[in-house]
Amino acid sequence: MIQKIVIVGPAYPFRGGIAANNDRLAREFINQGCEVVIFTFSLQYPSFLFPGESQYSQEQKPEELDIRVEVNSVNPVSWIKAGRKIKKLRPDILLIRFWLPLMGPCFGSIARIAKKNRYTKVISVIDNYLPHKKHLSDKWFAKYFIKPIDGCVVMSYTVKADIRKSVKNKLIEYCPHPLFDNFGTIIPKNEARQMLDIDLDSRWILFFGIIRDYKGLDLLLKAMSKPSVRDVKLIVAGEFYSNSKIYYKMIKELGLKDRVKFFPEFIPDNRVAAFFCAADVIVQPYKHATQSGITQIAYHFNRPMIVTDVGGLAEMVPHQKVGYVIEPEPIAIASAIEKFYTQNREKEFSDAAAIEKTKYSWKRMTETIFLLYSKLTGSINEFS
């Protein structure tokens, strides 16, 4: 029986989807009777590498979680100390959250040291094996990380394929990204729009989350300029991690100033519901992707989606059931928005999303991790 788990990765006081995900996963393990300790960072990114305004959350500390500040991502001394502490704790599972090869030396070193107790199994939940924006060191860092890992859980088949290109002898289990269910309950649409101070009667679509070039906001803005969607307005809510001037210039040149409402900041947890509930449909016009936490927030609020057919997005959004899956092109995006409104699909897609989201429970994620652990401890020689 699994009794003790150590999670290594971002957690409070760090903000963002992965930190929130780790906190929520820890709670699910606790609900199932496990003792959980989270080793988080004293330093996650050096300030010159972090493109946002702040790495830290303004939310209240989750007092029910045992979160220990132990890891400096660029200080090898801290890796050794953290690894030795985990080795001594002898957890059944060391669960490492991996999303960026830059973390490979840190996490790979901790794993190597911790498993010297010849008891702990090292499992990694891998968001991305290789990043969207690639660097020369990525493959080396990722391989260094993956070597001591006993088994992996992936949330898209795209990530599984990336790992398989690098290593063949790892157990890999698939589990879709669980719901982000920590953002409160559904708010009536008009109430949400009043909270955002936007028109109550307009057609509003939402682009949400950190703004990076690969997420295709430029494609969505070009789509918004098409005559077929001239009566639609766009909410853009999220902090810029790329050059904001490019997008503001596009808005001016495309004549969209009166149809795009920007909220260019990190959106705290207690405001997320207003954005999703104010929108008729959530649009993810990504140019490439693995999976997206935005999808799981949309599901939580029963929101229809328009996503591009890249990475694992289509795995999560059944076409013509909870939304549309389209090519990452402005014409295709505009066409999907037009069909959504002219065919009056909001209620149909929303009702379907409420049913579809039952697949994405946190219990399914913990059960997948437990299944992988049982295979590892049972010395299974077949690899999925």
Beta strands, then each sheet from edge to edge (+ up, - down):
strand 1: 4-8
strand 2: 35-43
strand 3: 67-72
strand 4: 93-98
strand 5: 121-126
strand 6: 151-154
strand 7: 171-174
strand 8: 203-208
strand 9: 232-237
strand 10: 260-263
strand 11: 281-284
strand 12: 305-308
strand 13: 323-326
sheet 1: 3+ 2+ 1+ 4+ 5+ 6+ 7+
sheet 2: 10+ 9+ 8+ 11+ 12+ 13+
end
